[in-house]
Amino acid sequence: MAQKKESSDENNLLAYRSVFKRLLLSYEENIVPSREAFARLFSLCKSVFSAEGMGKTFLYMCVYGAGTALVLQSELRLTEPTVYRVLKQLRTIGVVRAGHKLPAARTSRGGPRPTIWSIEGATPEEVNAAIRTHSKLSSPKYKVAEEVAQTILDEYLSKRRSVEITYKEILVRIKTMKIPFSSGDIADITAECLHERGIRIWR
């Protein structure tokens, strides 16, 4: 009887994933949805959840299949304690499960190794995508580029009506900032970050 109920729960999760993915991709022509599309879908669903962190994390797992605590903090703009509390709750009710642990970053000062969390039905491709995203977020260059992208959005693109920028403009903006990395490297990652937020990059 318990096995039958567990199978039914798994089928329900797979059905939820399918519905959320179709809804999210209906906002976008691209195969990979943007953060803006994800935010719009969450605004439709948030009344279902008692806590925003729980709703965002559940929806993210339905759509993307897997992630680490760091990925969830960054993509969902949640605090570290919130992410760990929600993951614990979702694991308790059988929605997500802890997978293998990733190697600690070279700059790590100790502590637990990052864990890949996944929802029932997550594919190997989704798990690999989560690992790649975690690796990017763990990179000092990526962290700097994320800050540069946010600065460009706040101080530069917010004054424009269009949502586009040239790669040369990004490079010029970066060269005015004191960054301890190659301007070209940071410009490439910054362009990627802006593209993920719906900004068109002209090269």
C-alpha positions in Angstrom: 0.0 0.0 0.0 2.8 2.4 0.9 4.6 1.6 -2.3 1.5 2.4 -4.3 1.1 5.7 -2.5 4.7 6.6 -3.1 4.3 5.8 -6.9 1.2 8.0 -7.0 3.1 10.9 -5.4 6.0 10.5 -7.9 3.5 10.6 -10.8 1.9 13.8 -9.3 5.3 15.5 -9.1 6.1 14.6 -12.7 2.7 16.0 -13.7 3.4 19.3 -11.8 6.8 19.6 -13.5 5.2 19.2 -16.9 2.5 21.8 -16.3 5.0 24.4 -14.9 7.4 23.9 -17.7 4.7 24.4 -20.3 3.4 27.5 -18.6 6.9 29.0 -18.3 8.0 28.3 -21.8 4.7 29.7 -23.1 6.1 33.2 -22.1 9.3 32.7 -24.1 10.3 31.7 -27.6 13.7 30.6 -26.3 14.2 27.1 -25.0 15.8 28.4 -21.8 13.4 30.7 -19.9 14.6 34.0 -18.5 14.4 35.2 -14.9 11.7 37.6 -15.9 9.5 34.8 -17.3 10.1 32.8 -14.1 9.1 35.8 -12.0 5.9 36.2 -14.0 4.9 32.5 -13.5 5.7 32.7 -9.8 3.4 35.7 -9.5 0.6 33.5 -10.8 1.3 30.7 -8.3 2.4 32.5 -5.1 -1.0 32.6 -3.6 -0.9 28.8 -3.4 2.1 28.8 -1.0 2.1 29.9 2.6 5.7 31.2 2.3 7.5 32.9 -0.6 10.7 30.9 -0.1 8.8 27.6 -0.2 6.9 28.6 -3.3 9.9 29.8 -5.2 12.0 26.8 -4.4 9.3 24.3 -5.3 8.6 26.1 -8.6 12.3 26.3 -9.4 12.7 22.6 -8.8 9.7 21.8 -11.0 11.0 23.8 -13.8 14.8 23.2 -13.6 14.9 19.8 -11.9 17.9 20.4 -9.7 20.1 22.9 -7.9 22.5 23.5 -5.0 21.8 25.8 -2.1 24.1 28.4 -3.7 22.2 28.2 -7.0 18.8 28.7 -5.2 20.2 31.6 -3.2 21.4 33.4 -6.3 18.6 32.6 -8.7 15.7 33.1 -6.3 17.3 35.9 -4.2 16.8 34.0 -1.0 18.9 34.1 2.2 21.0 31.1 3.0 19.0 30.1 6.2 15.8 30.3 4.2 17.1 28.0 1.5 18.3 25.4 3.9 15.1 25.5 5.9 13.0 25.1 2.8 15.1 22.3 1.4 14.8 20.5 4.7 11.0 20.9 4.6 10.7 19.7 1.0 12.9 16.7 1.7 10.8 15.8 4.7 7.6 15.6 2.6 9.4 13.8 -0.2 9.5 16.5 -2.8 13.2 16.8 -3.2 16.1 14.5 -2.4 19.8 15.1 -1.7 22.1 13.7 -4.3 25.9 13.5 -4.6 28.2 16.1 -3.0 30.4 18.4 -5.1 34.1 19.0 -4.4 34.7 21.9 -2.1 36.0 25.1 -3.8 39.7 25.7 -3.6 39.0 28.9 -1.7 36.7 27.1 0.8 37.6 27.6 4.4 36.0 24.3 5.4 32.4 23.4 6.2 30.1 20.9 4.4 30.6 20.2 0.7 27.8 21.5 -1.6 25.0 19.1 -2.2 23.0 18.6 -5.5 19.3 18.6 -4.7 16.8 17.3 -7.2 13.1 16.7 -7.7 11.6 13.3 -8.7 12.1 12.9 -12.4 15.1 15.2 -12.7 17.2 14.2 -15.8 21.0 13.8 -15.8 21.1 16.9 -18.1 19.3 19.0 -15.5 21.6 17.8 -12.8 24.7 18.6 -15.0 23.2 22.0 -15.7 22.9 22.6 -12.0 26.5 21.6 -11.4 27.6 24.0 -14.2 25.6 26.9 -12.7 27.0 26.2 -9.2 30.5 26.2 -10.7 29.9 29.6 -12.3 28.5 31.1 -9.2 31.5 29.8 -7.2 33.9 31.6 -9.5 35.2 35.0 -8.2 35.1 36.3 -11.8 31.4 35.4 -12.1 30.6 37.1 -8.8 32.3 40.3 -10.0 30.5 40.1 -13.4 27.1 39.7 -11.7 27.8 42.8 -9.7 28.9 44.7 -12.8 25.7 43.5 -14.7 23.5 44.8 -11.8 25.4 48.1 -11.8 24.8 48.5 -15.6 21.1 47.7 -15.1 20.7 50.1 -12.3 22.8 53.0 -13.4 22.8 52.7 -17.2 20.0 50.7 -18.7 17.4 52.1 -16.3 17.8 55.5 -18.0 17.0 54.0 -21.5 13.7 52.9 -23.0 15.3 50.1 -24.9 16.6 46.8 -23.4 19.8 46.5 -25.4 23.4 47.4 -25.1 26.5 46.9 -27.2 29.4 44.7 -26.1 31.7 47.8 -26.6 29.6 49.8 -24.1 30.0 47.0 -21.6 33.7 46.9 -22.1 34.1 50.7 -21.7 32.0 50.6 -18.6 34.1 47.9 -17.0 37.4 49.7 -17.8 36.2 52.6 -15.7 35.8 50.3 -12.7 38.7 49.0 -10.6 38.4 45.3 -11.2 41.3 42.9 -10.5 40.6 40.7 -13.5 40.9 40.9 -17.3 38.4 43.4 -18.7 37.6 41.0 -21.6 36.9 38.1 -19.3 34.6 40.1 -17.1 32.9 41.7 -20.2 32.1 38.2 -21.6 30.5 37.0 -18.4 28.7 40.3 -17.8 27.2 40.1 -21.3 26.0 36.6 -20.5 24.5 37.7 -17.2 22.7 40.6 -19.0 21.4 38.3 -21.7 20.0 36.0 -19.1 18.0 39.0 -17.7 16.5 39.7 -21.1 18.9 42.3 -22.4 20.0 42.1 -26.0 23.7 42.3 -26.6 25.0 43.8 -29.9 28.5 42.7 -30.9 
